[in-house]
């Protein structure tokens, strides 16, 4: 066991989980990850990997009984782009998450951090603030996450656990799931394909996934309790982000703004108030948006070149 103790990281093979595992291990935690896959993936920073179905309450409780962690970061959830907003599986993830947090506290766990979402908030405010912006989610995904926040708060009170809730805004990076904005636009333009978008007037708060991971790791160790927004605090329009990607890929003439309608429940603005993150957690982003986009595009371009030269029989 490390000097810090054992930390259970659910969703360790996910978009945020992978960089987070390495940062937690660097801070001295013995990190035990979870996966639902038949063959656990190797993730830097993970000392051991447990297979578990975290949509099942009994499986979640059994996981805690096996690992007996001192700390918990619950990052696993349904995240399939285009589907997760209304996926009925959100309810199973909610049930399993409640069981996980309750079992963690009952087993003597000390510090828990759950990953929430900006979609828990009522949209429309200039800055979404943890203390003053109402929780009024417009989607099943946001409602389930908000419900787990409340349940986690109750479990923490019942068991004397230190509990924080990281409301993540718009993370991006080369490993983001297929269908997310930055990766989808960059891949299409790098491949010479056209891109159809909305007018792109929506304002969002983008934070590179490496910064997201660092912010959550700092939150785990810092002891701040309650909800904490994880974002940059900077409002950037989707049109601006797409224009920056176009400039970096040389594909601006292939972008058709306004060719697609706005999807339902697509708010005009989702931008974080980051005073708690900055002042109490002590985190400030290290990767500016232009640098993060450049890194993402370079990584995607390298992968695409590799895929073009790799023999077909060698591909998975």
N, C-alpha and C positions, 0 to 999 in steps of 0.2 A: 504494500500500500504506500502511496506517496505521502508526503508530509501534509498535504491538504486533506486527504481522505478520498473516498470513492464518490464520483459524480456520475449519475445515470443520465445519458443524453439520448432521448428518443428522437427518431428521425435523423440519425447520425449520417446516413448516406444521402441526405437530401441537399438541396441547393444551399441552404443556410447551414445545415448540420455539418457538412464537410469542413468548411473553413473554421467553424466554431469549435469543432473537436480539437483541431491543432492548437488553437489559442488557449483553450482550457487546459490542455496538457502542458503547454508552455508555462502556465501559471501554477503548475504543481499538482494538478488534479490527476488522479488515476481515473481515466474516462472509460466507462462501459457504455457501448452504444447498443441500439436496437435496430433490427431490420425485420421486414416481413418476407424477405427473399429466401428462396431455398438455399442458395449459396451466399453466405454473408460476404459483402464486399470489403476489401481492405481499405481502411480510411486512416490517413496519417493522424497520429495522436490517440487512436483508439487502442486501449490495452486489451479489451475483450469485447466480443460481439454476442449479443443475445437475440435469438429469434423470438418474436412475440407478436401476437395479434392484439394491437392496442385498441381495436374497436370492441373488444370483448372484455367485460368487466372482470371476469374470473381470471383471464389471462394477464390482465394488468396487475391484479393483486398478486398473482403468482410470481410475476416478474420482480416486484418489490421484495417479496419474501426470499427470492434467490439471491438478489444482488445486495440487499440491505445497504442502500447508498446513504451517505451523509448529505448529499446535495442532489438536486434533480433539475434538469432543464427539459421541459416538455415542448419539443419542436415538431413532432410528427402530427400530420393532419392530411386530409384529402386536398390535393392541390392541382388536379388535372385542369389545365387551361380550358376555358370555355364551358366547363362543366361544374367546377367546384362551387360556384356561386349558389346554385340551386340543387346540388347533389344531396339526395336523402341520406347519404352516408355521413353527412355532417352530424346527424343525430346520434349515430353509433359512435362517432369520434367523441362527441360530448359525453355520452354515457361512460365510455372507457376512460376518458380524461378525469372525470369525477372520481371514478374508482381508483385511478392511479394516484391522484393527489391525496385522497383520503387514506389509502394504504401507506403512502410515504410518511404522512404525519403520524399514523398509528404505530408505525415501526420505529419511530424515534428520529426521523429525518429532520434536518435542521434548516436548510435553505432551499427554497424552490423558486424557479422562474419559469413562467409560462409564456409562450409566444402568441400574442394576439395580433390584431390587425386594425388599421385605420378604418376599415369598413364597419367597425362597431359604432362609430360616431354618427351623429346626425350631420349630414353634409351641409355645406353652405357657409360656414363661418370662415372668416379670412384666415384664421389660424385655429386648428383644432387643439384644444387645451384639455389636459387631463382633469383639471379641477372644475372647469366651467362649461365645457361643451357637453350637451346631453348625449347619452348613449341611446341612439335610436336607429338601429341598423335597418337597411332596406333590403337585405338579402338573407337567405337562410344561413349562408356561411358566416356573415357578420353576427347574426343573432346567436348562433351556436357558440361562437368565440366569446361573445359578451356573457353568455350564460355560464361558460366555464370560468371566466374571470370572477363572477360572483360566487360560484361554487367553490373555487379555489380560495377565495378570501374567507369564506365560511369555514372550510376545512382547516385553514391556517389558524383561525381563531380557536377552533375546537381542540387543536393539537399543539398549539404554541409554536407553530412553524413561522419562520421569516419568509414572506411571500411577496414576490414582485411580478408584474405583468408587463411584458415588453410589447407595446403596440407598434408593429413594424409598418412602415409606409410603403414606398415603392423600391424594393431592392432590385438591382440589376447586375448582370455579369455574364461571362461567357458560358457558364453552366446553367443558366436559367432555363426552366422548362420550355419546351417547344410551344409556340403560341404567344409567349410574352412579347411585349412591344420591342424592346431594344434588340434582342436576339433575332426575332423574326424579320424585322426591317433590315438589319445588318446582313443576315444570311441571304435574303432576297437580292439586295443591291450588289453584294459581292458576287453573286451568281449571275448577275445581269438580268434578273427578272424584274417586272414592274411591281410597284407597291401601291395599293389602293388604301386610302385612309379616310378618316373623318376630317372635318375642317381642322381638327387638332387644337381647338381653343381651350380644352380642358387643362387646368393647372394641377400639376402633381409634384410630389416631393421625392426626388430620386436620391438613393444612397447606394454606393457600390457595396456588393455583398461582403467584401473583405472588411469594410467599415462597419457594416451591420454586425458581423461576427465579433469584431473588437468591442463594439458598444455593448453587446449582450454579455460578453465575457467580463467586462468591467462592471456591469450591473450585477452579475452573479457574486463577484468578490466585494462589491461596495456596500452591500447591506441595505440599500435604499428599498423601501417597501411601497407597495401599491402600484398603480399604473404609471408607466414611463414611455413616452413617445420615442421611437427610434427612427429618426429621419434627419435630413440635413437642415430643415427649417427654411429652405429656399424654394420659392414657387417658380416652376418652369413649365411652360406650355408644351403639350405633346408635339405641336408643330415645330417648336424650337428644337426639341430633342431630335426629331426626325430630320430636320434641316442639318443639324450637326453631324448626324450619322451619314447623311448624304454627302456632306463636304468631305468627310474622312474616307468615304468609299468611292467618290467620284460618280455617284449615281443619281444626282439630283433631278435629272431630266426624266427619270422613270418613276417619280413619286407623283401620284394623282391625289391631291388633297380634295376632300369633299366627295370622293367617289363612293364612300361607304357611309351609311347612316350611323348615328350614335346608338350604341346598344342601350337596352333598358337599364335603369338604375345606374346610369353613368353620371356621377356628379360633376358639376362645373369645377369644383376645387376640392382637393384633399391635400392639405399642407400642414405640417406639424408645427406646433409650438414646442420648442426644444429647451426651455429653461431648466426643467428638471434634469434632462439628460446632460446639459452643459454644466450646470452649477452643482447639482447633487451627485451625479454619477462621475462627473469630471471628464466627459468624453467630448471630443471635437473631431469632425471628419478629417481624415488625412489625405483623401483622394478626391480632388476636384472633379466636377462632372466631365469636363473635356478630357482630362487624363483617364478617367474611368472608362469613358466611351472608347478612347483610343486603345486602351488595354484590351477591352472586350473585343473590338473589331480585329485587332492583331491576332488574338488567340483564335477567333473563329476563322479567320483567313488561313492560318496555319493548319487548322484541322481540316478545312475544306481541301487544301492542297494535298494533304496526306491521304484523304479519302479518294482523291482522284488518281493518286499514284499507287495506292495499295491494291494488291491483287484481290479479285472478288472472292476467291476461296478463303482468303485470310480474314475476311470481315465476319463479325458475329452474326 
